[in-house]
Amino acid sequence: MSGRMASELEKRYASADEMLADLEEFRKNPEVDLDFTIEDLHRETVRRVNAPAQARAAEAILPLLTEAEHAVYKRGRNAKVNSVPQHADVAQYHAATGLETLFGWLYLLGRTQRLRELFAVITEVL
């Protein structure tokens, strides 16, 4: 991502709620203009959505998890995996899997406010 794009994103999204609102608007209407290119969005996505980044995100929110949330995270983290991407080590991949499990569980339970709270912490780290 170019430096210009990074500063525009940081200026544009002062909070996770603002970013999520734009993403929700884009999901409902893909024709909406978000003021940057698909290539810029792809680069930003790749930077944030990978096992090492998700492992850092998991580390940031672990102290904030409830007992039930932590149990779900651990269950996902401890799941058997058959392969690990080349750009990640096994520990990072397991932590990322735990984070994805936790977020999926919260989403399926309809706990979107809790997702926003955790996502806000993550956006400060990433």
C-alpha positions in Angstrom: 0.0 0.0 0.0 1.4 3.4 -0.9 2.1 5.9 1.9 -0.6 8.1 0.4 -3.2 5.4 0.7 -2.2 4.6 4.3 -2.6 8.2 5.4 -5.9 8.5 3.6 -7.2 5.4 5.3 -6.0 6.5 8.7 -7.5 9.9 8.2 -10.7 8.5 6.8 -11.3 5.9 9.5 -10.8 7.3 12.9 -12.6 4.4 14.4 -13.5 0.8 13.6 -17.2 1.7 13.6 -16.6 4.2 10.7 -14.7 1.6 8.7 -17.3 -1.1 9.3 -20.1 1.3 8.3 -18.4 1.9 5.0 -17.8 -1.8 4.4 -21.5 -2.5 5.3 -22.6 0.1 2.8 -20.3 -1.4 0.2 -21.6 -4.9 0.9 -25.2 -3.6 0.3 -24.3 -1.5 -2.7 -21.0 -2.6 -4.5 -21.4 0.4 -6.8 -20.7 2.9 -4.0 -17.5 5.0 -4.5 -15.1 4.5 -1.5 -12.5 7.0 -3.0 -9.8 4.4 -3.6 -9.1 1.6 -6.1 -9.8 -2.1 -5.8 -6.0 -2.6 -6.0 -5.5 -0.4 -3.0 -8.2 -2.3 -1.1 -6.6 -5.6 -2.1 -3.1 -4.5 -0.8 -4.6 -3.3 2.5 -6.6 -6.6 2.9 -3.5 -8.7 2.2 -1.5 -6.6 4.8 -4.1 -7.2 7.5 -5.7 -10.6 6.7 -2.9 -13.1 7.0 -1.8 -15.5 9.8 1.0 -13.3 11.3 -1.3 -10.2 11.4 -4.1 -12.3 12.9 -1.8 -13.8 15.5 -0.8 -10.2 16.6 -4.5 -9.3 16.7 -5.3 -12.4 18.8 -2.4 -11.5 21.2 -3.9 -8.0 21.6 -7.4 -9.1 22.5 -6.6 -12.2 24.6 -6.6 -10.2 27.9 -10.0 -8.8 27.1 -11.8 -12.1 26.5 -14.4 -13.6 28.7 -14.0 -17.1 30.0 -16.4 -18.5 27.3 -14.7 -16.5 24.6 -11.3 -17.7 25.6 -12.5 -21.3 25.6 -13.8 -20.9 22.0 -10.5 -19.3 21.0 -8.5 -22.1 22.5 -10.7 -24.7 20.8 -10.0 -23.1 17.4 -6.4 -22.6 18.2 -5.9 -26.3 19.2 -7.7 -27.7 16.1 -5.6 -30.0 14.0 -4.3 -28.5 10.8 -2.9 -30.4 7.9 -0.9 -27.6 6.3 0.5 -24.2 7.2 1.0 -21.3 4.7 4.7 -20.6 3.8 4.6 -17.1 5.2 3.5 -18.2 8.7 4.8 -20.4 11.4 2.7 -23.1 13.1 2.1 -21.0 16.2 0.9 -18.0 14.1 -1.4 -20.2 12.1 -2.9 -21.7 15.2 -3.5 -18.3 16.8 -5.1 -17.0 13.6 -7.3 -20.0 13.4 -8.4 -19.4 17.0 -9.2 -15.8 16.2 -11.2 -16.7 13.2 -13.1 -19.3 15.3 -13.8 -16.8 18.0 -15.1 -14.2 15.5 -17.2 -16.8 13.7 -18.7 -17.9 17.0 -19.5 -14.3 18.1 -21.1 -13.6 14.7 -23.2 -16.7 14.7 -24.5 -15.8 18.2 -25.4 -12.3 16.9 -22.9 -10.5 19.2 -22.1 -7.8 16.8 -21.4 -5.2 19.4 -18.8 -7.5 21.0 -17.3 -8.0 17.6 -17.0 -4.3 17.1 -15.4 -3.8 20.5 -12.7 -6.5 19.8 -12.3 -5.2 16.2 -11.7 -1.7 17.5 -8.8 -3.0 19.7 -7.4 -4.9 16.7 -7.5 -1.9 14.4 -5.3 -0.1 16.9 -2.7 -2.9 16.7 -2.7 -3.5 13.0 
